[in-house]
Amino acid sequence: MALPSQETQFKVASEAAQVFVDHYYEALTRRRPLSGFYASTSARLTAAGVKPDISVNGLACADVAAYEALLEAQGGPVAYDVGSFDAQPVNPHFRAGEPDDTNTNLGSGGGAAPAAAATVRNGDRMSFAVQVSGTIRYGRGHIAAGDENKAGGNSFGAGGGGGNAKPEDAVQEKDFNEAFLLVPHWEAWARNAPRGLRKWVIVSQNFRAL
């Protein structure tokens, strides 16, 4: 089974990372549920023993719920401003939890085997790493007029703050660096997959406030 070319791998990783970064950090800022971004949302990956490994400033989180609880405990509101990100292919053909292609037809095409070969060749079964750096802004001062109710909680390494009219109106900033490893969300690649599934999910995350 032919593997994706280097050009294909970098193209897929770059485009998928852009989508991931846009949606993930918006979800953090808006305090939306995060479970759909992680490998634990996939029954296939879970059955294969793949589960998210989440580390925050050296603290291991047992699961996504523990991470969300940690975020919630930080207070709010918060805004994540991504300054830059870099994506690198890791494994051109990730196999853990991979569907049995004699029974499951991923993507488009006629038979299961040809369709599976096409998904590998197109880079749909690869894993990739994403390195993100940016700034966390917390305090109500960063919220645009009329947007207060959309912002979520505070962030790691952040504290309270003084301000102009009220202490909570002050804006404080903290630089951060975060590394992810993403793999295919098998159910999202299946034919007639439910809408809204992320095609790539997190298996490793290391956050550090600078």
N, C-alpha and C positions, 0 to 999 in steps of 0.2 A: 504494500500500500504506500503510494507516494506521499512524502511529507510536503508541507508547504515550503515554498522557496523562502529564502531570507527576506526578500523584498516583501512577500506576502505577510510573513510573520510580523515584521516591523509595522506594516500598514495596519494590520488587524489590531495589534497591540496599541498603537497610537490612537486609532479611532475609538476602540473600546474604552481606553483609559479616559479619553475626553468625555465620553458619555458618563462613565462612572464618576469622575471627579465632579462634573456639573451637578449630577443628581444627588450624590452622597453628601456633599457639603451643604447643599440646599436643604436636604433632610435634617442635617444636624442643626442648622440655623433655625429652621422652622419647627424643630422639635417634633419631627414626624417619626413614626415607627421605623426601626432600622432592621428588623429581622429579615426582610426580603433581600437585603444586601449580602447575607452571609450563607455559608455552605450548609448550615443547619436547616435551611429552608428546603433543601433537596433531600427527598427520601432516598434516592440512589446514592448520593454522596454519604449520607448518614449511615446507610447500610454497609457501605464500604469502609466505614471507620474514619471517614474524613469529617473533622469538626473544626470550627474556628479556633485559632490560637490568638488570643487578644492580649496585648500588653500595653499598659498605660503608665508612662514614666517608671518603668520597671515593675509595675504591679500587674500580676496576671489576673485576668477576669475569667471566671469559671465558664461563662457563656454570654450570649448576647444580652440576655435579660440583666445580668450583673453589670454589664457595660452601660446599659441604658439607665440602670439605677444609679450608677456612678455619675453619669451625666446629669441626671435629675437632681442629685444631691448638691451639685455645684451652684444651683440657683439660676438666675437669668436676669435679663435676656443676654443673648450672645449672637455674634455674627462671625462667620468664617470667611476670610478673604484669601483665596488661593493665589499666591504669587507666581508659582511655576510648578510644573510637574514633568516627570520623565517616565517613559514606559519602555520596558525591555522584555522581549520574548524570553521565556524560561524553558518550557517543554513543548516542542512542536506537536506532540500527540500525548495529551494527558489521558490516562486510562482508568484511574480509580473511579469505580461506579459507572463506567462506560456501558451504554446499552448493548444488549446482544443484538448485533446487526442482522442475525438471521430471522429475528422476530420484530425488530423495531426499525422503522424507517425514519431517519432524521432528515430534515431538509426536504428538498424537492427532488424529483426524478422518478424513474420507474421502479426497479427492484431495490431491496434493502441494501444489498452489498454495494452496488454502484453508488447509491446515494450516500452511504457511509464513507466510501472512498472519496467522494467529492467534498464532504464536510471536512475531512482531514486535510485534503489538498488545499482547501480554501481557508484553512486556519481556524475553523470553527471549533476544533477540539484542542486547541493549544492553551497553555497557561502563560501568564505574564506577570511581571512585577511592575508596581507603580510607586514612584517616590514623589511625595508632595511636600512642598514648603509654602508657608504663608503666615498670616497674622490672624489672631483671634482678637476680636474687639468685643468688650462686654461693658454693660451699662446702657441705660436707656438713651443716652445721647447719640448713639449711632443709628437709632431707628428713625426712618423717614416719617414725616407727618402722615397720619392715617394708616401707618404700618405697624403700630405698636402691638396689635393683637396677633401678628403673624410671627413674631420672633420667639425663639425658644430660650433655653437656659444658659447658664454660665459655663465656663470651660475649665480645663485643667491648668493648674498653676495660677489661677486667677483669684483675686481677692475683692473686697469691697472697694469703695473709692469715694473721694470727695467730689464736689461738683460745683455748678453755678448756683442753681436754685435749691437743688436737693442732692444729697450724696449719691443717690442711685442714678442720677442723671449724668454723672461723670463717665467718661469713656476711658477705659484702660486697655492697653494692648499687650499681647504676648505673642512672640514668634513661636511657630511650631514646625516640626518636621514629622512626617508620617510615612511609613513604608507598608505596602500591601502586596500580597500575592493573591491573584485571582485565577479561578479555574472555571471551566464550563459548568453552567447550571443545566444539567442534562434535560430536565423536564421542560425547560424553556426552549430547547432546540427541537423538541418533538413536534411532529405534525399535529396541527390543531391544538397547540398549547394554549392554556388560558392566557388571556391578555394581562399585561402588567408584570409578568415575570422578568426578572433581570437575567440576561443571558450569561453574565459572568458574576461569580459570587466570591466572597472573601474567605480564604482559608488561613491567612496569616495577616496580622495587623500589629504594627509597633508604633505607638504614638509617643512623642516626646516634646514637652514644652521646653523652649530654649531660654 
